[in-house]
Amino acid sequence: MASRRISRQAVSLFSKCRPAKESVPAAQPSARCLHQRTRLPAISASNSRARPTLQPLHQPSSLLQPTAFVGGSRTIFIQTENTPNPDALKFLPNHPILPSMLSSPFLEYLTPRSTIAPPHPSPLAAQLMNIDGITSVFYGADFITVTKASDANWAHIKPEVFSLITVAINSSEPIVNVSEDKSGEDGQDSAEEDSLSYNENDSEVVGMIKELLETRIRPAIQEDGGDIEFRGFEDGNVMLKLRGACRTCDSSTVTLKNGIEGMLMHYIEEVKGVVQVLDDEEKIALAEFAKFEEKLKKQKGPGVAA
């Protein structure tokens, strides 16, 4: 009992000597708690633009993106390629030229009247033929070959050709119209069907000739802005007709003899040679060229080595 009394007195003594602590209010929870009213305001439509976002590294700049429309019209890129014929230039507008229902792989316009005559009138070809110095227009599947006169200058012709092709493609109108009239017109050359296509009536040799022309020779000639026609096989001779840039090229004879003839004779033993089929206009041009060469030889004199 004495010990309890002492402990009680000691407690009362300590309570009198130690001042009482002031009551401290309970600590407020941290303001970072998301469930309190001090949370960050939600992003609304008004301040969403200020929100930082990650941009992918591969996203192209707006300066690098091609413009689909400039001034309300579609932009196109026309590529040009030189041909072995210095008077012929190949234009590639990255746009199909021939209509899909046309079985012929090409169209060639040799006179202004042929561009408006059936069965395949072409407003673009008519405009191109109206340019001073243009002598013919050739359409391939995806390219246009324009041939000029030898005394004309490409520097004067090319800008106008570019402009006409651009307008024709931007207009979304067909480059070639198909007419029901099949009578045709002088100066407009095309075939009702591809001369190199398979025909069940062809002999084995003719079939081999067509296959070789189609797979090995035609791609190279089309690359030069032209095309080739098979006109027959007689007495071991393959009858061929060159078109487009190759039609008036000075090296067309070399192409036929050294290139085409050599390949056909190598693979097909029945082939003895290649004969180039010429139009009347081409025969006259070759005759004039032969006369010109003869005149040059006479001017050089007999002492000049050939």
C-alpha positions as a Markdown table, in Angstrom:
| # | Residue | x | y | z |
|---|---|---|---|---|
| 1 | Met | 0.0 | 0.0 | 0.0 |
| 2 | Ala | 2.9 | 2.3 | 0.8 |
| 3 | Ser | 4.4 | 1.8 | -2.6 |
| 4 | Arg | 1.2 | 2.6 | -4.3 |
| 5 | Arg | 0.8 | 5.8 | -2.3 |
| 6 | Ile | 4.3 | 6.9 | -3.3 |
| 7 | Ser | 3.8 | 6.2 | -7.0 |
| 8 | Arg | 0.5 | 8.2 | -6.9 |
| 9 | Gln | 2.3 | 11.1 | -5.3 |
| 10 | Ala | 5.1 | 10.9 | -7.8 |
| 11 | Val | 2.7 | 11.0 | -10.7 |
| 12 | Ser | 0.9 | 14.1 | -9.2 |
| 13 | Leu | 4.3 | 15.8 | -8.7 |
| 14 | Phe | 5.4 | 15.2 | -12.3 |
| 15 | Ser | 2.0 | 16.5 | -13.5 |
| 16 | Lys | 2.4 | 19.7 | -11.6 |
| 17 | Cys | 6.0 | 20.4 | -12.7 |
| 18 | Arg | 5.6 | 19.5 | -16.5 |
| 19 | Pro | 3.5 | 22.0 | -18.4 |
| 20 | Ala | 0.7 | 20.5 | -20.3 |
| 21 | Lys | 1.3 | 20.4 | -24.1 |
| 22 | Glu | -1.0 | 22.4 | -26.3 |
| 23 | Ser | -3.3 | 20.3 | -28.3 |
| 24 | Val | -1.9 | 19.9 | -31.8 |
| 25 | Pro | -4.5 | 19.5 | -34.6 |
| 26 | Ala | -4.3 | 16.3 | -36.5 |
| 27 | Ala | -2.0 | 16.6 | -39.6 |
| 28 | Gln | -3.9 | 17.1 | -42.8 |
| 29 | Pro | -3.4 | 14.5 | -45.5 |
| 30 | Ser | -1.0 | 15.4 | -48.3 |
| 31 | Ala | -2.3 | 17.5 | -51.1 |
| 32 | Arg | -1.0 | 14.9 | -53.7 |
| 33 | Cys | -3.7 | 12.5 | -52.8 |
| 34 | Leu | -5.9 | 12.1 | -55.8 |
| 35 | His | -9.2 | 11.8 | -53.8 |
| 36 | Gln | -8.9 | 15.3 | -52.2 |
| 37 | Arg | -10.3 | 18.5 | -53.7 |
| 38 | Thr | -6.8 | 19.8 | -54.3 |
| 39 | Arg | -6.2 | 17.3 | -57.2 |
| 40 | Leu | -5.1 | 18.6 | -60.6 |
| 41 | Pro | -8.0 | 19.9 | -62.8 |
| 42 | Ala | -9.2 | 17.5 | -65.5 |
| 43 | Ile | -8.1 | 18.4 | -69.0 |
| 44 | Ser | -11.0 | 19.9 | -70.9 |
| 45 | Ala | -11.4 | 20.7 | -74.6 |
| 46 | Ser | -10.3 | 24.3 | -73.9 |
| 47 | Asn | -6.9 | 23.4 | -72.5 |
| 48 | Ser | -6.3 | 20.1 | -74.4 |
| 49 | Arg | -4.1 | 21.8 | -77.0 |
| 50 | Ala | -1.5 | 22.6 | -74.3 |
| 51 | Arg | -1.1 | 19.0 | -73.5 |
| 52 | Pro | 2.3 | 17.6 | -74.5 |
| 53 | Thr | 2.2 | 14.7 | -76.9 |
| 54 | Leu | 4.8 | 12.3 | -78.3 |
| 55 | Gln | 5.3 | 12.5 | -82.0 |
| 56 | Pro | 6.5 | 9.4 | -83.8 |
| 57 | Leu | 10.0 | 9.8 | -85.2 |
| 58 | His | 9.0 | 8.5 | -88.6 |
| 59 | Gln | 6.2 | 11.0 | -89.1 |
| 60 | Pro | 7.0 | 13.1 | -92.2 |
| 61 | Ser | 7.1 | 16.8 | -92.1 |
| 62 | Ser | 4.4 | 18.7 | -93.8 |
| 63 | Leu | 7.0 | 20.2 | -96.1 |
| 64 | Leu | 7.9 | 16.7 | -97.4 |
| 65 | Gln | 4.4 | 15.5 | -98.0 |
| 66 | Pro | 3.4 | 15.8 | -101.7 |
| 67 | Thr | 0.7 | 18.2 | -102.4 |
| 68 | Ala | -2.3 | 16.5 | -104.0 |
| 69 | Phe | -3.9 | 19.6 | -105.4 |
| 70 | Val | -2.3 | 22.8 | -106.4 |
| 71 | Gly | -4.5 | 25.6 | -107.5 |
| 72 | Gly | -7.5 | 23.2 | -107.7 |
| 73 | Ser | -5.8 | 20.8 | -110.2 |
| 74 | Arg | -4.0 | 17.5 | -109.7 |
| 75 | Thr | -0.2 | 17.7 | -110.1 |
| 76 | Ile | 1.6 | 15.1 | -112.3 |
| 77 | Phe | 5.2 | 14.3 | -112.9 |
| 78 | Ile | 6.2 | 13.8 | -116.6 |
| 79 | Gln | 9.5 | 12.1 | -117.2 |
| 80 | Thr | 11.3 | 12.3 | -120.5 |
| 81 | Glu | 13.7 | 9.8 | -122.0 |
| 82 | Asn | 16.0 | 10.2 | -125.0 |
| 83 | Thr | 15.8 | 7.6 | -127.8 |
| 84 | Pro | 18.4 | 6.4 | -130.3 |
| 85 | Asn | 16.6 | 8.7 | -132.8 |
| 86 | Pro | 17.6 | 12.3 | -132.0 |
| 87 | Asp | 14.4 | 13.5 | -133.6 |
| 88 | Ala | 12.2 | 11.5 | -131.3 |
| 89 | Leu | 11.6 | 12.0 | -127.6 |
| 90 | Lys | 9.7 | 9.7 | -125.2 |
| 91 | Phe | 7.3 | 11.1 | -122.6 |
| 92 | Leu | 6.2 | 9.1 | -119.5 |
| 93 | Pro | 3.3 | 10.8 | -117.7 |
| 94 | Asn | 2.8 | 7.9 | -115.2 |
| 95 | His | -0.7 | 7.5 | -116.6 |
| 96 | Pro | -2.2 | 4.9 | -118.9 |
| 97 | Ile | -2.4 | 6.2 | -122.4 |
| 98 | Leu | -4.3 | 3.5 | -124.5 |
| 99 | Pro | -7.9 | 2.5 | -123.6 |
| 100 | Ser | -8.2 | -0.9 | -121.9 |
| 101 | Met | -10.6 | -2.3 | -124.6 |
| 102 | Leu | -8.0 | -1.7 | -127.3 |
| 103 | Ser | -6.3 | -5.0 | -128.4 |
| 104 | Ser | -3.5 | -3.3 | -130.2 |
| 105 | Pro | -0.4 | -2.5 | -128.1 |
| 106 | Phe | 0.2 | 0.9 | -129.9 |
| 107 | Leu | -1.4 | 3.7 | -131.9 |
| 108 | Glu | 0.6 | 5.9 | -134.3 |
| 109 | Tyr | -0.6 | 9.1 | -135.9 |
| 110 | Leu | 1.3 | 10.3 | -139.0 |
| 111 | Thr | -0.9 | 13.1 | -140.3 |
| 112 | Pro | -3.0 | 15.8 | -138.6 |
| 113 | Arg | -6.2 | 14.4 | -140.2 |
| 114 | Ser | -5.6 | 11.0 | -138.8 |
| 115 | Thr | -5.9 | 12.3 | -135.2 |
| 116 | Ile | -9.5 | 13.2 | -135.6 |
| 117 | Ala | -10.6 | 10.3 | -137.9 |
| 118 | Pro | -12.1 | 7.0 | -136.7 |
| 119 | Pro | -11.6 | 4.5 | -135.4 |
| 120 | His | -9.3 | 6.0 | -132.7 |
| 121 | Pro | -9.4 | 9.8 | -132.7 |
| 122 | Ser | -7.3 | 11.5 | -130.1 |
| 123 | Pro | -7.7 | 15.2 | -129.1 |
| 124 | Leu | -4.3 | 15.2 | -127.5 |
| 125 | Ala | -2.6 | 13.8 | -130.7 |
| 126 | Ala | -4.4 | 16.5 | -132.7 |
| 127 | Gln | -3.1 | 19.3 | -130.5 |
| 128 | Leu | 0.4 | 17.8 | -130.6 |
| 129 | Met | 0.4 | 17.5 | -134.4 |
| 130 | Asn | -0.6 | 21.2 | -134.6 |
| 131 | Ile | 2.8 | 22.2 | -133.1 |
| 132 | Asp | 5.2 | 23.5 | -135.7 |
| 133 | Gly | 7.8 | 20.8 | -136.4 |
| 134 | Ile | 6.0 | 17.8 | -135.1 |
| 135 | Thr | 5.7 | 15.0 | -137.7 |
| 136 | Ser | 4.2 | 12.1 | -135.8 |
| 137 | Val | 2.8 | 11.0 | -132.5 |
| 138 | Phe | 3.1 | 7.4 | -131.1 |
| 139 | Tyr | 1.1 | 6.0 | -128.2 |
| 140 | Gly | 2.4 | 3.1 | -126.2 |
| 141 | Ala | 0.6 | 1.5 | -123.2 |
| 142 | Asp | 2.1 | 4.1 | -120.8 |
| 143 | Phe | 4.2 | 6.4 | -122.9 |
| 144 | Ile | 4.0 | 8.9 | -125.7 |
| 145 | Thr | 6.7 | 9.3 | -128.3 |
| 146 | Val | 6.8 | 12.6 | -130.2 |
| 147 | Thr | 8.8 | 12.8 | -133.4 |
| 148 | Lys | 9.9 | 16.2 | -134.9 |
| 149 | Ala | 11.3 | 17.3 | -138.2 |
| 150 | Ser | 15.1 | 17.3 | -138.4 |
| 151 | Asp | 15.3 | 21.1 | -138.7 |
| 152 | Ala | 13.1 | 21.7 | -135.7 |
| 153 | Asn | 14.5 | 22.5 | -132.2 |
| 154 | Trp | 13.5 | 20.6 | -129.1 |
| 155 | Ala | 14.0 | 23.7 | -127.0 |
| 156 | His | 11.0 | 25.3 | -128.7 |
| 157 | Ile | 8.9 | 22.2 | -128.9 |
| 158 | Lys | 9.3 | 20.4 | -125.6 |
| 159 | Pro | 7.6 | 23.1 | -123.3 |
| 160 | Glu | 4.5 | 23.1 | -125.4 |
| 161 | Val | 4.4 | 19.3 | -125.5 |
| 162 | Phe | 4.7 | 19.2 | -121.7 |
| 163 | Ser | 1.9 | 21.7 | -121.3 |
| 164 | Leu | -0.5 | 19.8 | -123.6 |
| 165 | Ile | 0.1 | 16.4 | -122.0 |
| 166 | Thr | -0.4 | 17.9 | -118.5 |
| 167 | Val | -3.7 | 19.6 | -119.4 |
| 168 | Ala | -5.0 | 16.4 | -121.1 |
| 169 | Ile | -4.3 | 14.2 | -118.1 |
| 170 | Asn | -5.6 | 16.7 | -115.6 |
| 171 | Ser | -8.8 | 16.9 | -117.5 |
| 172 | Ser | -9.6 | 13.3 | -116.7 |
| 173 | Glu | -10.8 | 12.8 | -120.3 |
| 174 | Pro | -9.7 | 9.7 | -122.2 |
| 175 | Ile | -6.6 | 10.2 | -124.3 |
| 176 | Val | -8.0 | 8.1 | -127.1 |
| 177 | Asn | -11.6 | 7.8 | -128.1 |
| 178 | Val | -12.9 | 4.6 | -129.6 |
| 179 | Ser | -15.3 | 5.1 | -132.6 |
| 180 | Glu | -17.7 | 2.5 | -134.0 |
| 181 | Asp | -16.6 | 3.4 | -137.5 |
| 182 | Lys | -13.8 | 0.9 | -138.4 |
| 183 | Ser | -13.1 | 2.4 | -141.8 |
| 184 | Gly | -9.9 | 4.0 | -140.6 |
| 185 | Glu | -7.9 | 6.8 | -142.1 |
| 186 | Asp | -4.6 | 7.1 | -144.0 |
| 187 | Gly | -1.9 | 8.0 | -141.6 |
| 188 | Gln | -3.5 | 6.3 | -138.5 |
| 189 | Asp | -1.7 | 3.0 | -137.9 |
| 190 | Ser | -2.8 | 0.4 | -135.5 |
| 191 | Ala | -3.8 | -3.3 | -135.7 |
| 192 | Glu | -7.1 | -4.8 | -134.8 |
| 193 | Glu | -5.1 | -7.2 | -132.6 |
| 194 | Asp | -1.5 | -7.6 | -131.6 |
| 195 | Ser | 0.5 | -9.1 | -134.4 |
| 196 | Leu | 2.6 | -11.0 | -131.9 |
| 197 | Ser | -0.4 | -12.6 | -130.1 |
| 198 | Tyr | -0.9 | -16.4 | -130.3 |
| 199 | Asn | -2.9 | -17.7 | -133.2 |
| 200 | Glu | -3.9 | -21.3 | -133.4 |
| 201 | Asn | -3.5 | -21.3 | -137.2 |
| 202 | Asp | 0.2 | -20.3 | -136.9 |
| 203 | Ser | 2.8 | -22.9 | -137.8 |
| 204 | Glu | 5.4 | -24.1 | -135.2 |
| 205 | Val | 8.1 | -21.9 | -136.7 |
| 206 | Val | 5.9 | -18.8 | -136.7 |
| 207 | Gly | 4.8 | -19.4 | -133.1 |
| 208 | Met | 8.5 | -19.6 | -132.1 |
| 209 | Ile | 9.2 | -16.4 | -134.0 |
| 210 | Lys | 6.4 | -14.5 | -132.3 |
| 211 | Glu | 7.4 | -15.8 | -128.9 |
| 212 | Leu | 11.0 | -14.6 | -129.3 |
| 213 | Leu | 9.9 | -11.2 | -130.7 |
| 214 | Glu | 7.4 | -10.8 | -127.8 |
| 215 | Thr | 9.7 | -11.8 | -124.9 |
| 216 | Arg | 13.2 | -10.8 | -126.1 |
| 217 | Ile | 12.9 | -8.0 | -128.7 |
| 218 | Arg | 9.7 | -6.0 | -128.1 |
| 219 | Pro | 10.7 | -4.9 | -124.5 |
| 220 | Ala | 13.9 | -3.4 | -125.8 |
| 221 | Ile | 12.2 | -1.6 | -128.7 |
| 222 | Gln | 9.5 | -0.2 | -126.4 |
| 223 | Glu | 12.2 | 1.0 | -124.1 |
| 224 | Asp | 13.5 | 3.1 | -127.1 |
| 225 | Gly | 10.0 | 4.6 | -127.6 |
| 226 | Gly | 8.8 | 2.3 | -130.4 |
| 227 | Asp | 7.3 | -1.1 | -131.1 |
| 228 | Ile | 7.5 | -3.9 | -133.7 |
| 229 | Glu | 5.0 | -5.6 | -135.9 |
| 230 | Phe | 5.2 | -9.1 | -137.4 |
| 231 | Arg | 4.1 | -9.0 | -141.1 |
| 232 | Gly | 4.7 | -12.6 | -142.1 |
| 233 | Phe | 7.3 | -15.4 | -142.7 |
| 234 | Glu | 8.1 | -16.1 | -146.4 |
| 235 | Asp | 10.9 | -18.2 | -147.8 |
| 236 | Gly | 12.9 | -18.1 | -144.6 |
| 237 | Asn | 12.6 | -14.3 | -144.3 |
| 238 | Val | 10.8 | -12.7 | -141.3 |
| 239 | Met | 8.8 | -9.6 | -142.4 |
| 240 | Leu | 8.9 | -6.9 | -139.7 |
| 241 | Lys | 7.7 | -3.3 | -139.4 |
| 242 | Leu | 9.2 | -0.9 | -136.9 |
| 243 | Arg | 7.1 | 1.8 | -135.2 |
| 244 | Gly | 7.4 | 4.9 | -133.2 |
| 245 | Ala | 10.9 | 6.3 | -132.7 |
| 246 | Cys | 12.4 | 3.3 | -134.5 |
| 247 | Arg | 10.4 | 3.9 | -137.6 |
| 248 | Thr | 12.5 | 7.0 | -138.8 |
| 249 | Cys | 15.7 | 6.2 | -136.9 |
| 250 | Asp | 18.9 | 6.1 | -139.0 |
| 251 | Ser | 20.0 | 3.0 | -137.0 |
| 252 | Ser | 16.9 | 1.0 | -137.7 |
| 253 | Thr | 18.6 | -1.0 | -140.4 |
| 254 | Val | 21.4 | -1.8 | -138.0 |
| 255 | Thr | 18.9 | -2.8 | -135.3 |
| 256 | Leu | 17.2 | -5.2 | -137.7 |
| 257 | Lys | 20.2 | -6.8 | -139.1 |
| 258 | Asn | 22.7 | -7.0 | -136.2 |
| 259 | Gly | 20.2 | -7.3 | -133.4 |
| 260 | Ile | 16.9 | -8.9 | -134.4 |
| 261 | Glu | 18.1 | -10.9 | -137.4 |
| 262 | Gly | 21.1 | -12.3 | -135.4 |
| 263 | Met | 18.9 | -13.4 | -132.5 |
| 264 | Leu | 16.2 | -15.0 | -134.6 |
| 265 | Met | 18.8 | -16.9 | -136.7 |
| 266 | His | 20.6 | -18.1 | -133.6 |
| 267 | Tyr | 17.5 | -19.6 | -132.0 |
| 268 | Ile | 15.5 | -20.6 | -135.0 |
| 269 | Glu | 17.4 | -22.4 | -137.8 |
| 270 | Glu | 14.5 | -22.0 | -140.3 |
| 271 | Val | 15.1 | -18.2 | -140.2 |
| 272 | Lys | 17.4 | -17.0 | -143.0 |
| 273 | Gly | 17.0 | -13.3 | -142.6 |
| 274 | Val | 14.9 | -10.3 | -141.7 |
| 275 | Val | 13.2 | -7.9 | -144.1 |
| 276 | Gln | 12.0 | -4.5 | -143.1 |
| 277 | Val | 8.6 | -3.6 | -144.4 |
| 278 | Leu | 8.5 | 0.1 | -145.5 |
| 279 | Asp | 5.7 | 2.5 | -146.3 |
| 280 | Asp | 5.8 | 4.6 | -149.4 |
| 281 | Glu | 6.9 | 7.6 | -147.4 |
| 282 | Glu | 9.7 | 5.7 | -145.9 |
| 283 | Lys | 10.8 | 4.3 | -149.2 |
| 284 | Ile | 11.1 | 7.9 | -150.5 |
| 285 | Ala | 13.0 | 9.0 | -147.5 |
| 286 | Leu | 15.5 | 6.1 | -147.9 |
| 287 | Ala | 16.0 | 6.9 | -151.5 |
| 288 | Glu | 16.7 | 10.5 | -150.7 |
| 289 | Phe | 19.1 | 9.4 | -148.0 |
| 290 | Ala | 20.9 | 7.2 | -150.5 |
| 291 | Lys | 21.2 | 10.0 | -152.9 |
| 292 | Phe | 22.6 | 12.3 | -150.2 |
| 293 | Glu | 25.2 | 9.6 | -149.3 |
| 294 | Glu | 26.3 | 9.2 | -152.9 |
| 295 | Lys | 26.7 | 13.0 | -153.2 |
| 296 | Leu | 28.9 | 13.1 | -150.2 |
| 297 | Lys | 31.1 | 10.3 | -151.6 |
| 298 | Lys | 31.6 | 12.2 | -154.8 |
| 299 | Gln | 32.5 | 15.4 | -152.9 |
| 300 | Lys | 35.1 | 13.5 | -151.0 |
| 301 | Gly | 36.8 | 12.3 | -154.1 |
| 302 | Pro | 38.2 | 9.0 | -155.1 |
| 303 | Gly | 41.4 | 9.5 | -153.0 |
| 304 | Val | 39.5 | 9.6 | -149.7 |
| 305 | Ala | 39.2 | 6.2 | -148.1 |
| 306 | Ala | 35.7 | 5.0 | -147.3 |
